[in-house]
Amino acid sequence: MTSPLINPLPLEEYASHEVVTYSYSGGRWVLIKSYALVDALTLYSAVKEIGTEIYIFPPDLDPNHFSNLDILLLQEPSISVPVDESLV
């Protein structure tokens, strides 16, 4: 499952917010670990380079509670995320 979304760099004030990382395998979401957002994005980049993909969610969102159709709908950006343009 490949996501069409690009991960922007978070503003510094959001970098330490807790998120959870999942992988998608065999038709189900597998929890990996909880990280600070900036660490999760670093991990995302590292595993992407070796051909693996992880997904980052807010800590209160478990993707296993959604159907496949819901997951596809979640891939469309619905809100704008503040990005520090000086880091891009």
C-alpha positions as CSV (number, residue, x, y, z in Angstrom):
1,M,0.0,0.0,0.0
2,T,1.7,3.2,-1.2
3,S,0.6,6.6,0.2
4,P,0.4,9.5,-2.2
5,L,0.9,12.0,0.7
6,I,4.2,13.8,1.3
7,N,5.3,14.4,4.9
8,P,6.0,18.1,5.4
9,L,8.4,19.1,8.1
10,P,6.5,20.0,11.3
11,L,6.8,23.4,13.0
12,E,9.2,23.2,15.9
13,E,6.3,23.5,18.4
14,Y,4.8,20.3,17.0
15,A,8.0,18.3,16.7
16,S,7.7,16.7,20.1
17,H,4.1,15.7,19.9
18,E,3.5,12.0,20.4
19,V,2.4,9.9,17.4
20,V,2.1,6.2,16.7
21,T,3.6,4.3,13.8
22,Y,2.0,1.4,12.0
23,S,2.9,-0.9,9.1
24,Y,0.3,-2.4,6.8
25,S,0.7,-6.1,6.2
26,G,-1.6,-9.0,5.3
27,G,-4.7,-6.7,5.2
28,R,-4.2,-5.4,8.7
29,W,-2.5,-2.5,10.5
30,V,0.4,-3.5,12.8
31,L,1.4,-1.1,15.6
32,I,5.1,-0.5,15.6
33,K,5.8,2.0,18.4
34,S,5.0,5.4,19.8
35,Y,7.4,8.2,18.9
36,A,7.8,12.0,19.0
37,L,6.6,13.3,15.6
38,V,10.1,14.4,14.5
39,D,11.5,11.0,15.3
40,A,8.7,9.2,13.5
41,L,9.4,11.3,10.4
42,T,13.1,10.4,10.6
43,L,12.1,6.7,10.9
44,Y,9.7,7.1,7.9
45,S,12.5,8.5,5.7
46,A,15.0,5.7,6.8
47,V,12.6,2.8,6.1
48,K,11.4,4.4,2.8
49,E,15.0,4.3,1.6
50,I,15.1,0.5,2.1
51,G,11.8,0.0,0.3
52,T,9.6,-0.3,3.4
53,E,6.8,2.0,4.3
54,I,5.3,3.0,7.7
55,Y,2.3,5.2,8.5
56,I,2.1,7.9,11.1
57,F,-1.1,8.5,13.0
58,P,-2.2,10.6,16.0
59,P,-2.0,8.5,19.2
60,D,-5.8,8.3,19.6
61,L,-6.4,7.0,16.0
62,D,-6.2,3.2,15.5
63,P,-6.5,2.5,11.8
64,N,-7.8,-1.0,12.6
65,H,-11.1,0.6,13.5
66,F,-11.7,1.7,9.9
67,S,-12.7,-0.3,6.8
68,N,-10.5,-0.2,3.7
69,L,-12.8,2.4,2.2
70,D,-12.4,4.6,5.2
71,I,-8.6,4.3,5.0
72,L,-8.7,5.4,1.3
73,L,-10.7,8.4,2.2
74,L,-8.2,9.3,5.0
75,Q,-5.5,9.5,2.4
76,E,-7.0,12.7,1.0
77,P,-5.7,15.7,2.9
78,S,-8.6,17.3,4.7
79,I,-6.9,20.0,6.7
80,S,-3.9,22.2,6.1
81,V,-0.8,21.5,8.3
82,P,1.3,24.5,9.3
83,V,4.8,24.0,7.8
84,D,7.9,26.0,8.7
85,E,9.0,27.0,5.2
86,S,12.6,27.8,6.4
87,L,13.1,24.1,7.0
88,V,12.0,23.0,3.5
